[in-house]
Amino acid sequence: MNINTQEARCMIRDLGEKYPMGPLGRITKLYYRSKEEWVDVYQRHTTVHRIAEGTPERICPDARRRFFGYDPVAMYRLGIRNEDDAIHAAAMVRRDGESRMVNKRRGRLAWIRIKDANRHVSEVGTEGLWKASFGQAGWGHPLYTGLIFYSKSKADVEARVSMIAPMLGADLSWRPNVHFESLGTPEDAAVQNNALISHPVTSAQRVVNDAEQRLEQARKKLAEAQDLVGKVMGAVMLDMDSSEVPPEEPPAQ
């Protein structure tokens, strides 16, 4: 998790409140409306609090009403990917005297809101690492496994992969499957691509190594069998030679 900054800690604390005030602290209870919704975290319908439509832009930009005034990418950058992460983060920013029960409640409430932002970023994407793959390429091919691109948008990745894919055997009629992977840098993309591209070679080398090891074991067994056969044949020949010695004649009278 990335919650060591003051901004991140304030965000975690605010998102665990019944009525988050947003990054500027301007969103009060007056701008909220309650409604019944299904909540996955609770596995039931319950009352949730949403910022009302028509809230002035100076209070909360319309594009961020769903995220309580926060940038969803900033929420994604917290690195909270499950409920336990959220509860742990809430424990790190709790006030003195708050019980574990209160801490858990705040963490679960924060997770409901962060989870929505995470889903949004995964679907829409942002500046970071994107993966492009072709299902038609066939199992084991680098285009089937996918290539990693550092980019700001899906359209940019689609244009770039369309240029290089034919060089790797892709048909011009194929369309890439492009989706956002995670935050990252161009260096991260290079490292991941190296691992993805090297995988077929590494797998093939592993098969060769295993085959060579089995061949070496087979040769060892063959040498042992040949040595045993040699000993057996020597013993048999020795027995045959001894059985062919003529019997000693009795002395003359």
C-alpha positions in Angstrom: 0.0 0.0 0.0 1.0 3.6 -0.6 -0.4 5.4 2.3 2.7 7.0 3.9 2.0 10.6 2.7 -0.2 13.0 4.6 -2.5 13.3 1.6 -3.1 9.6 1.5 -3.7 9.3 5.2 -6.2 12.1 5.1 -7.9 10.4 2.2 -8.2 7.1 4.0 -9.6 8.8 7.1 -12.1 10.8 5.1 -13.4 7.9 3.0 -14.1 6.0 6.2 -16.5 8.7 7.3 -20.3 8.5 6.8 -20.2 11.8 4.8 -16.7 12.3 3.3 -15.9 16.0 2.9 -13.6 15.6 -0.1 -10.0 16.8 -0.7 -11.0 20.4 -0.2 -13.2 19.8 2.8 -16.2 21.5 1.2 -18.7 18.7 0.9 -21.0 18.8 3.9 -24.0 16.6 4.8 -26.3 19.0 3.0 -25.0 17.8 -0.4 -25.7 14.1 0.3 -28.7 12.0 -0.6 -29.4 8.6 0.8 -30.6 5.6 -1.2 -30.9 1.8 -1.0 -28.2 -0.1 -3.0 -26.8 -3.6 -3.2 -23.3 -3.6 -1.6 -21.0 -6.5 -2.4 -18.9 -6.0 0.7 -22.0 -6.5 2.9 -23.7 -8.9 0.6 -27.0 -7.2 1.1 -29.0 -4.1 0.2 -28.2 -1.2 2.6 -28.4 2.6 2.8 -25.6 4.4 1.0 -24.8 8.1 0.8 -24.2 9.7 -2.5 -23.4 13.3 -3.4 -26.5 14.8 -5.0 -26.8 15.7 -8.7 -26.6 19.5 -9.2 -24.0 20.0 -6.5 -22.0 23.2 -7.4 -18.7 22.6 -9.2 -16.9 24.6 -6.6 -18.1 22.1 -4.0 -17.5 19.0 -6.0 -16.8 18.7 -9.7 -19.6 16.7 -11.4 -17.1 14.2 -12.9 -15.9 13.3 -9.4 -19.3 13.1 -7.5 -19.1 9.3 -7.8 -15.7 9.4 -6.0 -16.6 11.9 -3.3 -14.6 14.7 -4.9 -11.4 12.7 -5.2 -9.5 11.9 -8.3 -10.1 8.1 -8.9 -6.5 7.7 -10.0 -5.4 9.1 -6.7 -7.6 6.6 -4.9 -6.2 3.8 -7.1 -2.6 4.9 -6.2 -3.3 4.1 -2.6 -2.6 0.5 -3.6 -5.6 -0.9 -1.6 -6.8 -3.9 -3.4 -9.0 -5.7 -0.9 -11.0 -5.3 2.3 -8.2 -6.4 4.6 -5.9 -3.8 3.1 -8.5 -1.1 3.8 -9.0 -2.2 7.4 -5.3 -2.2 7.9 -5.0 1.3 6.4 -7.8 2.5 8.6 -6.0 1.2 11.7 -2.9 3.1 10.7 -4.8 6.4 10.6 -7.2 5.9 13.5 -7.7 8.4 16.3 -6.8 7.6 19.9 -9.6 5.8 21.7 -11.3 4.3 18.7 -12.1 0.6 19.2 -11.2 -2.2 16.8 -14.9 -2.5 15.9 -15.0 1.2 14.8 -11.8 0.8 12.9 -13.1 -2.2 11.1 -16.3 -0.3 10.2 -14.3 2.6 8.9 -12.1 0.3 6.8 -15.0 -1.5 5.2 -16.7 1.7 4.4 -13.5 3.1 2.8 -13.1 -0.1 0.8 -16.5 0.2 -0.7 -15.6 3.6 -2.1 -12.0 2.7 -3.1 -13.2 -0.5 -4.8 -15.4 1.6 -7.0 -12.5 3.8 -8.0 -10.3 0.8 -8.6 -12.9 -0.7 -10.9 -13.3 2.6 -12.8 -9.5 3.0 -13.4 -9.2 -0.7 -14.5 -12.0 -0.2 -17.0 -11.1 3.3 -18.3 -7.3 3.2 -17.8 -4.8 6.0 -17.0 -1.1 6.7 -17.6 0.7 3.5 -16.9 1.1 0.0 -18.2 -1.2 -1.5 -20.8 -1.3 -5.0 -22.2 -2.1 -5.8 -25.8 -2.7 -9.4 -27.0 -4.1 -11.4 -29.9 -6.1 -14.5 -29.1 -5.7 -15.7 -32.8 -1.9 -15.9 -32.4 -2.0 -19.3 -30.6 -0.9 -20.6 -27.3 2.7 -19.8 -26.5 3.2 -17.0 -29.0 4.3 -13.7 -27.6 1.3 -12.0 -29.2 -1.0 -14.5 -27.5 0.7 -13.9 -24.1 0.7 -10.2 -24.7 3.0 -7.2 -24.9 3.3 -4.4 -22.3 3.1 -0.8 -23.4 3.7 2.3 -21.3 1.0 4.8 -22.4 -1.7 7.3 -21.4 -4.6 5.8 -23.4 -6.0 2.7 -25.0 -6.2 4.3 -28.4 -2.4 5.0 -28.4 -1.7 1.4 -27.5 -4.0 0.1 -30.3 -2.2 2.3 -32.8 1.3 1.2 -31.7 0.6 -2.5 -31.5 -1.1 -2.4 -34.9 2.3 -1.2 -36.4 4.5 -3.9 -34.9 2.1 -6.9 -34.7 2.4 -7.8 -38.5 6.2 -8.0 -38.0 5.6 -10.8 -35.5 3.2 -12.7 -37.7 -0.2 -11.1 -36.9 -2.8 -11.0 -39.7 -4.0 -7.6 -40.7 -7.5 -8.6 -40.0 -6.7 -9.4 -36.3 -7.8 -6.9 -33.7 -5.9 -6.5 -30.4 -7.3 -7.0 -27.0 -6.0 -4.0 -25.1 -6.6 -3.4 -21.4 -5.0 -1.4 -18.6 -2.8 -3.4 -16.3 -1.4 -1.2 -13.6 0.5 1.9 -12.8 4.1 1.9 -13.8 7.0 3.4 -15.8 8.6 2.7 -19.2 11.3 0.8 -17.3 8.7 -1.4 -15.7 7.2 -2.1 -19.2 10.7 -3.1 -20.5 11.2 -5.5 -17.6 7.8 -7.1 -18.0 8.2 -7.5 -21.8 11.6 -9.1 -21.3 10.1 -11.7 -19.0 7.1 -12.3 -21.3 9.1 -12.5 -24.5 11.8 -14.8 -22.9 9.2 -17.2 -21.5 8.9 -19.4 -24.6 12.7 -19.7 -24.8 13.0 -20.4 -21.1 10.2 -23.0 -21.3 11.9 -24.7 -24.3 15.3 -24.6 -22.6 13.7 -26.3 -19.5 12.4 -29.1 -21.7 15.8 -29.5 -23.3 17.5 -29.6 -19.9 15.0 -32.2 -18.7 15.5 -34.3 -21.8 19.3 -34.1 -21.5 19.1 -35.2 -17.8 16.9 -38.2 -18.7 19.3 -39.1 -21.6 22.2 -39.0 -19.2 20.4 -41.2 -16.7 19.5 -43.6 -19.6 23.2 -43.7 -20.7 24.3 -44.5 -17.2 21.8 -47.4 -17.0 23.0 -48.6 -20.4 26.6 -48.6 -19.2 25.6 -50.5 -16.1 23.7 -53.0 -18.1 26.6 -53.5 -20.6 29.0 -54.0 -17.7 26.7 -56.6 -16.1 26.3 -58.4 -19.5 30.1 -58.4 -19.9 30.5 -60.0 -16.5 27.8 -62.6 -17.1 29.2 -63.5 -20.5 32.7 -63.8 -19.0 31.4 -66.2 -16.3 29.5 -68.3 -18.9 32.6 -68.5 -21.1 34.7 -69.5 -18.2 32.2 -72.3 -17.3 32.2 -73.5 -20.9 36.0 -73.7 -21.0 36.2 -75.7 -17.8 33.6 -78.2 -19.0 35.5 -79.0 -22.2 38.7 -80.3 -20.4 39.1 -84.1 -21.3 39.0 -86.6 -18.4 42.3 -87.9 -17.1 43.2 -91.4 -18.5 43.8 -94.2 -16.0 47.4 -95.3 -15.6 48.7 -98.2 -17.7 48.8 -101.6 -16.1 
